[in-house]
Amino acid sequence: MIVLSSLLLLPAAPASAHAAMTTATPEPGSVVSSAPSEITVTFTEGITPVPDRTQVLSPDGKRITGEVTATGSTLRIQVRRADQPLGTYLVSYRIISGDSHPVGGAMTFSVGAPSARPPDIDPGSVHPSVTAAVPTIKFIGYAGLTLILGPALLLALLWPRRLARRGPIVLVRAGLIGTAASTLGALWTQAPNSSGAPLWDVSVTELADVLASPFGVTLLARLAVLAAVAALLPPVLHGTAKRWPSARKRWHSAALLTLAAAGLTTWPLTGHAAESPLTAAIVAADVVHLAAMAVWLGGLVTLAVFLLRGAHPRVLGVILPAWSRWAALAVVWLVGAGMVQAVVQVGTIGALWGTGYGRIVLAKVAILAGVLVAAAFARRLVQRAQVLTGGVTRLRRTVGTEIAATVLVLGLSAVLVQVTPGRSAAGEQAASTEKGVSQTLTSELFTLQFSVYPVELGESNTVHGFTYTPQGKPLPAAEWTVTARLRGQDLEPVSTPMLPLTPRNDAIGALTFPLPGTYEISFTVRVSEIDQATVRTTITVPSAS
């Protein structure tokens, strides 16, 4: 009676109540004649959407979520696909209510006629085939960029007249083909990466949607730049441009440099940089980082495979000091741009070891430090002119070590672009470690959404629940009971009635956690005179800090 009396004293519409769905278009459980291009869900209070945790699943299980926005208390979800199949669609969402607590929920509607409900998959899940393909394609793109810039620069400015050009030209052509193939692969994988489907499950309409998106337009621009570069490069690669008049050479060089800058910019515009704070600065830093990496690593490959093997030591004595200065400059720009990126994308010192993104950055730094030691040793060989006295073999081994380690850094970079930046991951971790819990439980009679705040030792833990029909419509319940049982302890479970806030579909109550540990929480809800069901979950209560 004491607990019931205290519940009766609670306000009928508490200020701390979490946002609850009131209406939606299409209506939950409804059958509509044609697929909507937008889905709206209205809540009891103003909300902030969590786009990465909001999704629309078509009857075939594919994610078709477009842009997710909110205006006041209305959540708006755009639908991407135009050829939507008939059947039942699942809409699941996660929002932040006006009192700053996360709330999740789901609803269904059907187009034409109901079908089996799509499985409620993780909004961020990706098929294993796509998970493997995306970083592989990124790596091929980075490798291709390296094989274009490094060899082309050496052929244009430092290549000996009597040394054959065929090998480096083959590298440049391979780089152009690899970069184009990587770009086409990125266009293809974007569709299943968004829908959650396997790599091979891509429709013509999905490809058209990708091509029409900013991502697709940017990659099409990259392909156009590659085609233009491929047309302009041959005179540079074959050395014939050196015999042109000065005005023509200046025009040609300016065109190539402009295309190179435009092409390099397409990488950050399709990655984390486009969504980061200080976007312009991060895009510029990313372009510089890519260019410096490509010049350095591409030059090292050309040096190790062709120049150190085919050029006379006296010729190397002229070329290597110039290359050494280039490499040193490239490393300075590489490290400087990388530091700018790390400061913005990692966010905090703790995120360096507290997030996957930060740990990969640390691994890159550690390997790069080793590469710089090898580079310093190679530079000392060049400065001491030991190339002229039999030091070519030692230099070749040192350069080979640099290449192997730098390729590893390239691989880590291909993985890094798929990982949530530290600034975002740290925020997600902070949100997930707040003192409240919000979950959705299902039974044959109803779907129950509840939140407990805070989750701490003592009696001041408020529980707020909402009931919906299996189709997602609000379902007022006649009676609520919540039970807490501490696992692993010989303690009796504690059952407490909750106060239904009729005529609404929610109820509030209180939970007591006397000891830290994992509690089994059971909600028994009666929705009519004869229909009642119990749903269960667990909550871990930490020790008092």
VENRA-V331437 format. One record per residue. N is the residue number from 1. SS is DSSP state (h for helix, s for strand, l for the rest). NEAR is the number of other C-alpha atoms within 12 Angstrom. D_FIRST is the distance of its C-alpha to the first C-alpha in whole Angstrom. Layout:
BEGIN
n: {N;N}
ss: {SS;SS}
near: {NEAR;NEAR}
d_first: {D_FIRST;D_FIRST}
END
This chain:
BEGIN
n: {1;2;3;4;5;6;7;8;9;10;11;12;13;14;15;16;17;18;19;20;21;22;23;24;25;26;27;28;29;30;31;32;33;34;35;36;37;38;39;40;41;42;43;44;45;46;47;48;49;50;51;52;53;54;55;56;57;58;59;60;61;62;63;64;65;66;67;68;69;70;71;72;73;74;75;76;77;78;79;80;81;82;83;84;85;86;87;88;89;90;91;92;93;94;95;96;97;98;99;100;101;102;103;104;105;106;107;108;109;110;111;112;113;114;115;116;117;118;119;120;121;122;123;124;125;126;127;128;129;130;131;132;133;134;135;136;137;138;139;140;141;142;143;144;145;146;147;148;149;150;151;152;153;154;155;156;157;158;159;160;161;162;163;164;165;166;167;168;169;170;171;172;173;174;175;176;177;178;179;180;181;182;183;184;185;186;187;188;189;190;191;192;193;194;195;196;197;198;199;200;201;202;203;204;205;206;207;208;209;210;211;212;213;214;215;216;217;218;219;220;221;222;223;224;225;226;227;228;229;230;231;232;233;234;235;236;237;238;239;240;241;242;243;244;245;246;247;248;249;250;251;252;253;254;255;256;257;258;259;260;261;262;263;264;265;266;267;268;269;270;271;272;273;274;275;276;277;278;279;280;281;282;283;284;285;286;287;288;289;290;291;292;293;294;295;296;297;298;299;300;301;302;303;304;305;306;307;308;309;310;311;312;313;314;315;316;317;318;319;320;321;322;323;324;325;326;327;328;329;330;331;332;333;334;335;336;337;338;339;340;341;342;343;344;345;346;347;348;349;350;351;352;353;354;355;356;357;358;359;360;361;362;363;364;365;366;367;368;369;370;371;372;373;374;375;376;377;378;379;380;381;382;383;384;385;386;387;388;389;390;391;392;393;394;395;396;397;398;399;400;401;402;403;404;405;406;407;408;409;410;411;412;413;414;415;416;417;418;419;420;421;422;423;424;425;426;427;428;429;430;431;432;433;434;435;436;437;438;439;440;441;442;443;444;445;446;447;448;449;450;451;452;453;454;455;456;457;458;459;460;461;462;463;464;465;466;467;468;469;470;471;472;473;474;475;476;477;478;479;480;481;482;483;484;485;486;487;488;489;490;491;492;493;494;495;496;497;498;499;500;501;502;503;504;505;506;507;508;509;510;511;512;513;514;515;516;517;518;519;520;521;522;523;524;525;526;527;528;529;530;531;532;533;534;535;536;537;538;539;540;541;542;543;544;545}
ss: {l;h;h;h;h;h;h;h;l;l;l;l;l;l;l;l;l;l;l;l;s;s;s;s;s;l;l;l;l;l;s;s;l;l;l;l;l;s;s;s;s;s;s;l;l;l;s;s;s;l;h;h;h;l;s;s;s;l;l;l;l;l;s;l;s;s;s;s;s;s;s;l;l;s;s;s;s;s;s;l;l;l;l;l;l;l;s;s;s;s;s;s;s;s;s;s;s;l;l;l;l;s;s;s;s;s;s;s;s;s;s;l;l;l;l;l;l;l;l;l;l;l;l;l;l;l;l;h;h;h;h;h;h;h;h;h;h;h;h;h;h;h;h;h;h;h;h;h;h;h;h;h;h;h;h;h;h;l;l;l;l;l;l;l;l;h;h;h;h;h;h;h;h;h;h;h;h;h;h;h;h;h;h;h;h;h;h;h;h;h;h;h;h;h;h;l;l;l;l;l;l;l;l;h;h;h;h;h;h;h;h;h;l;h;h;h;h;h;h;h;h;h;h;h;h;h;h;h;h;h;h;h;h;h;h;h;h;h;l;h;h;h;h;l;l;h;h;h;h;h;h;h;h;h;h;h;h;h;h;h;h;h;h;h;h;h;h;h;h;l;l;h;h;h;h;l;l;l;h;h;h;h;h;h;h;h;h;h;h;h;h;h;h;h;h;h;h;h;h;h;h;h;h;h;h;h;h;h;h;h;l;l;h;h;h;h;h;h;h;h;h;h;h;h;h;h;h;h;h;h;h;h;h;h;h;h;h;h;h;h;h;h;h;h;h;h;l;l;l;h;h;h;h;h;l;h;h;h;h;h;h;h;h;h;h;h;h;h;h;h;h;h;h;h;h;h;h;h;h;h;h;h;h;l;l;h;h;h;h;l;l;h;h;h;h;h;h;h;h;h;h;h;h;h;h;h;h;h;h;h;h;h;h;h;h;h;l;l;l;l;l;h;h;h;h;h;h;h;h;h;h;h;l;l;l;l;s;s;s;s;s;s;l;l;l;l;s;s;s;s;s;s;s;l;l;l;l;s;s;s;s;s;s;s;s;s;s;s;l;l;l;l;l;s;l;l;l;l;s;s;s;s;s;s;s;s;l;l;l;l;l;l;l;s;s;s;s;s;s;s;l;l;l;l;l;s;s;s;s;s;s;s;s;l;l;l;s;s;s;s;s;s;s;s;s;s;l;l;l;l;l;s;s;s;s;s;s;s;s;s;s;l;l;l;l}
near: {9;10;20;20;14;17;25;20;15;23;17;20;22;20;14;24;35;40;42;46;41;29;23;31;30;33;27;34;31;27;24;22;18;21;32;32;22;26;38;32;43;31;33;27;29;26;33;32;36;29;25;26;30;41;47;50;41;41;31;26;32;39;42;43;40;27;24;31;27;29;18;20;28;29;41;36;37;27;30;34;31;23;21;31;25;23;29;36;47;42;48;43;45;36;40;31;33;23;21;22;35;37;41;37;44;45;45;43;41;35;26;20;21;24;22;19;27;27;24;31;27;22;30;25;23;27;27;17;20;30;27;20;29;35;29;30;33;37;34;32;41;43;41;36;46;41;38;46;46;40;46;44;38;39;40;29;23;32;38;26;18;13;22;20;30;20;27;37;33;25;32;40;30;27;33;38;26;30;39;35;28;35;41;28;32;39;39;35;39;38;40;36;38;37;40;36;32;27;27;21;25;26;24;16;19;31;29;22;29;32;25;18;21;19;29;29;21;30;38;27;28;37;32;23;31;37;22;23;38;28;19;27;34;26;24;33;35;29;28;18;24;23;13;16;12;12;13;15;21;15;16;25;25;16;20;30;22;18;27;34;26;28;37;39;31;35;39;33;31;32;32;31;30;26;21;28;21;18;21;19;23;32;34;29;34;41;33;33;36;42;41;33;44;41;38;44;46;43;47;45;38;42;40;32;22;30;38;34;22;23;29;23;25;22;24;36;28;22;30;40;25;22;35;31;21;27;35;25;21;31;32;21;27;30;28;23;27;35;24;28;36;35;27;31;41;37;28;22;20;21;31;28;20;26;30;28;35;34;26;33;36;29;26;31;27;19;26;30;20;23;30;29;20;27;35;23;25;36;29;22;30;34;24;18;24;24;30;24;18;20;25;30;20;24;37;31;24;32;39;27;28;35;35;23;29;37;30;27;31;38;28;32;35;32;31;33;33;29;28;31;37;37;32;28;26;27;21;21;18;17;19;15;19;21;27;30;33;37;30;35;33;29;24;17;26;35;38;48;43;42;40;39;35;29;35;30;24;20;19;17;25;35;42;42;48;47;46;38;28;28;35;39;32;34;34;28;36;27;31;38;34;36;32;35;33;26;21;14;15;8;14;15;22;23;23;31;32;36;39;34;29;21;15;25;36;41;43;44;42;35;40;32;35;27;24;23;23;24;32;27;35;31;43;32;41;28;30;16;10;12;17;21;26;26;30;27;26;25;32;27;35;22;16;14;8}
d_first: {0;4;5;5;6;8;10;10;12;15;18;19;22;22;25;24;24;27;30;29;32;32;36;39;43;43;40;38;39;42;46;48;52;53;52;50;52;49;45;43;39;37;34;31;33;36;36;39;40;41;44;45;41;42;44;45;46;49;49;51;49;51;49;51;49;51;50;46;45;43;43;40;37;40;41;44;46;49;51;54;56;58;58;55;54;53;49;46;45;42;41;39;38;36;36;35;32;33;30;33;30;32;31;33;33;36;37;40;43;46;49;52;49;46;47;45;43;45;43;41;43;43;44;46;48;51;53;55;58;58;56;60;62;61;61;65;66;65;67;70;70;70;73;75;74;76;79;79;79;81;84;85;85;87;89;90;90;91;93;96;99;100;97;96;93;92;89;87;88;86;83;83;83;80;78;79;78;75;73;74;72;69;69;69;67;64;65;64;61;59;58;57;55;53;52;52;54;57;60;62;60;61;62;65;62;60;63;64;61;61;65;64;61;62;62;64;66;67;68;70;72;72;74;76;77;77;80;82;82;83;86;87;87;90;92;90;90;94;95;97;95;97;100;98;99;97;96;95;93;91;90;89;87;85;84;83;81;79;78;77;75;74;73;71;69;68;66;63;63;61;59;57;59;59;55;55;55;59;60;63;64;62;64;67;66;66;69;71;69;70;74;74;73;75;78;77;76;79;82;81;81;84;86;85;86;89;90;90;92;94;96;98;97;99;97;94;95;95;92;90;90;89;86;85;84;83;80;79;79;77;75;74;73;71;69;69;67;65;63;63;61;59;58;56;55;54;52;51;52;49;50;53;52;48;49;51;53;54;55;57;59;59;61;63;64;65;67;69;69;71;73;74;76;78;79;80;82;84;84;86;88;89;90;92;94;93;93;97;98;96;92;91;90;88;87;86;84;82;81;80;77;76;76;74;72;72;71;68;67;67;65;62;63;63;59;58;58;56;53;51;52;50;49;47;46;45;43;41;41;39;37;36;35;32;29;27;27;28;29;29;28;30;29;31;29;28;29;26;26;24;24;22;23;24;24;24;23;20;16;18;19;18;19;20;21;24;25;29;31;33;36;34;33;29;27;24;21;19;16;15;14;15;16;18;21;23;27;29;26;25;21;19;18;14;13;10;10;12;13;16;19;21;23;24;24;21;18;16;14;14;15;16;20;20;24;27;28;27;24;24;21;21;20;19;20;20;23;24;23;25;25;23;24;23;25;25;26;27;26;28;26;29;30;29;33}
END
